[in-house]
Amino acid sequence: MLKRLSIIKEFLKNDRFENFVSIVLSLLMRFSYKTTRWTVIGDEIPSKYHKEGKPFLVSLWHDRLMLAPCVWHWKNPLHVLASNHRDGRLIAKVVKHFNMPAVYGSTGKGVAATRDLIRLVKNGKYIAIIPDGPRGPRHKLAPGTVAISRLTKIDILPFSFCVERYRRFNSWDRFILAWPFNRGVMVWGKPIKWTDLKDMTQEEACSYIESKINECSEKAHQVLIG
């Protein structure tokens, strides 16, 4: 029995299997997204940044990861910070199918990852950080998002979505699994200007960004039920 479990674990770690799973998951995400009737609010905000050639930092909660990549319809890639553990690698492989290459590491402990993100921004690239990932606490902002915004002088665009029919997993983030043939609302929030953050304490800045991401979720929910 133990030998069988060991074989299964090794199989799950196999790169080819991970690649296959990432393709299947990306197809399921697209299917769910395409069969959902969407109301998208604030799409003109990232479009304006693209038009002006200004980089930005996308920030959303970990539980809203399932369909968020599907909204990225611009030609320029969105570089996503991903953790080095197995779940993070799988997520990185999934979002790669949506024009979202991964930057591996952590802005908290990963100096190389922070350096890579800064380099990307200085080269005019767009980046995304899931500020409560990879292990939480849920809906609590890690300080890396604030640090990157201040160091690179870029604005943060909060994002969220809500759907009518879904299942919440019993995980630390209470991950949302959105069903196909659904109805949903996606919301881009007003930009959080890096200039507004520079005079705040770390705690104030984190709390402020948390509130703006939560506002996106609340607005999506209100439009959905309204």
Secondary structure, 3 states (H helix, E strand, C coil): CHHHHHHHHHHHCCHHHHHHHHHHHHHHHHHHHHCCEEEEECCHHHHHHHHHCCCCEEECCHHHCCCHHHHCCCCCCEEEEECCCHHHHHHHHHHHHHCCCEEECCCCCCHHHHHHHHHHHHCCCEEEECCCCCCCCCCCCCCHHHHHHHHHCCCEEEEEEEECCEEECCCCCCCEEECCCCEEEEEECCCECHHHHCCCCHHHHHHHHHHHHHHHHHHHHHHHHC
